[in-house]
């Protein structure tokens, strides 16, 4: 059966990215001392061996000693659009997923389509050794299977302060699925409402931060630290039922990878 090109693309990005990340919360956890914890992920399944043997793993510390400031990367080009979305309690995190094409970002001429967002607390990435209170990941994927790097993630870091408007909007839905693995339709959501903050961002090559820890992920971590209330962070952790104090993977070795910091005002 022949499918129109745009429909094929939509079907691809709805299923491809979610297939990359393990959905079954019983397969791994973040519990301290657990046999299924982060230090053992690479031993649990042969498909997860990159969690143990990979040389480009995430998250990392964005240390100023390893960062090179550049202006050539250009600002993040976003072209999002409002679509029906759902909130899902995946057991180890809360995820916001779009049902159809919610738009894309453009990196080096390649479109990466937004599929879902999810939260980690505390933050997974650190800046100069400092770990923040929350990290949001906006996961995108290119439909081009021939690309070596076909996943792109935008990361936003948060510290305790004023409530985050996005989480304020979703709090009632998160409460509705607390402590049960469930999905709730929440209507039309515009990804553009998730404000990235400043124009500066870190760029490096890494991996997914959950099994199977697939490498070749293009990371863009916004330098501006946004604010979130302590109550909002608690809601995200209390809603899931993994009984862990956090759902952040430990910092991984840099292994001589380059880290760029895009600054539009930087002069070569």
C-alpha positions in Angstrom: 0.0 0.0 0.0 1.3 3.4 -0.9 1.4 6.1 1.8 1.8 9.8 1.1 5.2 11.0 2.1 4.0 13.3 4.9 1.9 10.4 6.4 4.9 8.1 6.3 7.0 10.7 8.1 4.4 11.2 10.8 4.0 7.5 11.4 7.8 7.2 11.6 8.5 9.8 14.2 5.6 8.7 16.4 7.1 5.2 16.8 10.8 5.5 16.1 12.0 7.7 19.0 9.9 6.0 21.6 11.3 2.7 20.4 14.8 4.0 21.2 14.0 4.5 24.9 13.0 1.7 27.2 9.4 2.2 28.3 9.2 -0.7 30.8 10.1 0.7 34.2 10.8 -2.7 35.7 13.7 -3.3 33.4 16.0 -0.7 35.1 15.9 1.8 37.9 17.7 4.6 39.7 17.7 3.0 43.2 20.9 3.4 45.2 22.6 0.0 45.5 20.1 -1.6 43.1 21.2 -4.4 40.8 19.2 -2.7 38.1 20.8 0.7 38.9 22.8 3.0 36.5 26.1 1.3 37.2 24.6 -2.1 36.1 22.5 -1.0 33.0 25.2 -2.2 30.6 25.2 -5.7 32.1 21.4 -6.2 32.1 21.0 -6.8 28.3 23.3 -7.2 25.4 21.4 -4.5 23.6 22.3 -2.1 26.4 26.0 -2.7 26.3 26.7 0.9 25.2 25.6 2.0 28.7 28.8 0.2 29.9 31.2 0.2 26.9 30.2 3.4 25.0 32.8 6.2 24.7 30.3 9.0 24.0 27.8 8.7 26.9 25.6 11.3 28.5 25.2 13.2 30.7 28.5 15.1 31.1 29.8 18.0 33.1 29.9 21.1 30.9 33.2 22.4 32.4 34.6 25.7 31.3 38.0 24.0 30.9 36.6 21.8 28.1 34.4 24.4 26.4 35.2 26.2 23.2 33.2 29.3 22.5 31.9 29.6 18.9 29.6 31.8 16.8 29.3 29.6 13.8 26.7 27.1 15.1 23.9 29.7 14.7 20.8 30.1 16.8 18.5 27.1 17.3 15.9 27.3 14.5 12.6 26.1 15.8 9.4 25.6 13.8 6.9 24.1 16.2 3.1 23.8 15.9 0.3 23.0 18.2 -1.0 19.4 18.2 -2.9 17.0 20.4 -0.7 15.7 23.3 -0.8 13.3 26.2 0.9 13.1 29.6 2.3 9.7 30.5 3.5 8.3 33.7 6.3 6.0 32.6 7.2 4.8 36.1 10.7 6.3 36.0 9.6 9.8 34.7 6.7 11.9 33.4 6.6 12.4 29.6 4.7 14.8 27.4 4.1 13.2 24.0 2.6 14.7 20.8 0.2 12.6 18.8 1.0 14.1 15.4 3.6 16.3 13.7 4.4 19.0 16.3 7.1 20.7 14.2 10.9 20.5 14.2 14.2 22.1 14.8 16.8 22.6 12.1 20.4 21.6 12.7 22.9 21.9 9.9 20.1 21.8 7.3 18.5 18.7 8.8 15.0 18.7 10.3 14.6 16.9 13.6 10.9 16.4 14.5 9.8 16.8 18.1 8.2 13.7 19.6 8.2 14.1 23.4 9.5 15.9 26.5 10.4 14.4 29.9 11.8 15.6 33.2 14.8 14.5 35.3 15.4 15.6 38.9 18.0 16.6 39.8 19.5 17.7 36.5 21.5 15.1 34.7 24.0 17.6 33.1 26.1 19.8 35.3 27.8 23.1 34.6 31.3 23.4 36.2 30.4 20.7 38.6 27.1 22.2 39.7 24.0 20.0 39.5 20.7 21.9 39.2 17.3 20.9 40.6 15.6 19.8 37.4 16.3 19.1 33.7 13.8 19.0 30.8 14.6 17.0 27.7 12.9 17.9 24.4 13.5 14.8 22.2 13.6 15.2 18.4 14.4 12.7 15.6 15.1 12.9 11.9 13.1 10.5 9.6 16.3 9.9 7.6 17.5 6.5 8.7 20.7 6.9 6.8 21.9 9.6 9.2 24.5 8.6 11.7 23.2 11.2 14.2 19.4 11.1 13.8 18.4 12.1 17.4 18.7 15.6 18.7 17.8 16.6 22.3 17.4 20.1 23.7 18.1 20.3 27.4 16.8 23.0 29.8 18.2 23.3 33.3 16.2 24.7 36.3 16.9 25.9 39.8 14.5 26.4 42.7 12.7 29.7 42.4 9.5 30.9 40.8 7.2 28.2 39.4 7.7 27.1 35.8 4.7 28.2 33.7 4.8 24.9 31.6 4.6 22.7 34.6 2.0 24.9 36.2 -0.2 24.2 33.1 0.3 20.4 33.4 0.2 20.0 37.2 -3.4 18.9 37.4 -2.8 16.2 34.7 0.3 15.0 36.4 -1.7 14.6 39.7 -4.4 12.7 37.8 -1.9 9.9 36.8 0.2 9.9 40.0 1.4 6.5 41.2 0.0 4.6 38.3 1.4 3.8 34.9 -1.1 5.6 32.8 -1.6 8.0 29.9 -4.0 11.0 29.8 -4.9 13.0 26.8 -4.6 16.7 27.5 -5.7 18.3 24.2 -3.9 20.8 22.0 -0.4 21.8 23.3 1.9 24.2 21.5 5.6 23.3 22.0 6.5 27.0 21.4 5.1 27.7 24.9 8.1 26.0 26.3 10.5 28.9 26.4 14.2 28.1 25.9 15.4 31.3 27.5 18.7 32.7 26.3 20.3 32.3 22.9 23.5 30.7 24.2 23.7 26.9 24.3 26.2 24.1 24.7 26.6 21.6 21.9 28.2 18.2 22.1 27.8 14.6 20.8 26.5 12.1 23.3 23.9 9.5 24.0 20.4 8.8 25.4 20.6 9.0 29.2 18.4 5.9 29.7 18.9 2.4 28.3 19.8 1.4 25.7 22.1 4.5 26.0 22.2 4.8 22.1 25.1 7.1 21.0 25.1 9.6 18.2 22.7 12.0 20.0 23.2 15.7 19.2 22.8 17.6 22.5 22.0 21.3 22.8 21.9 22.5 26.4 20.6 26.0 26.9 23.0 28.0 29.0 20.3 30.1 30.7 19.1 28.5 33.9 15.3 28.7 34.3 13.3 28.6 37.6 11.0 25.9 39.0 9.3 25.7 42.4 10.2 23.2 45.0 6.6 22.0 44.9 6.8 21.3 41.2 9.9 19.2 41.5 8.3 17.3 44.3 5.2 16.7 42.2 7.3 15.1 39.4 9.1 12.8 41.8 6.1 11.8 43.9 4.0 11.1 40.8 6.2 8.3 39.6 6.4 5.0 41.5 10.0 4.0 41.2 10.7 4.7 44.9 14.0 6.4 44.0 15.0 9.8 45.3 16.1 10.8 41.9 15.9 9.8 38.2 19.2 11.3 37.0 22.0 9.2 35.6 25.5 9.9 37.0 28.0 12.0 35.1 29.8 10.1 32.3 33.4 10.4 31.2 34.1 13.1 28.6 36.7 11.0 26.7 38.2 14.0 25.0 35.0 15.0 23.3 34.7 18.6 22.2 32.1 20.9 23.8 31.1 24.0 22.0 29.3 27.0 23.5 27.3 29.1 21.0 27.5 32.8 21.6 26.1 35.0 18.9 28.3 37.9 20.1 31.6 35.9 20.1 34.2 37.2 17.7 36.4 34.7 16.0 
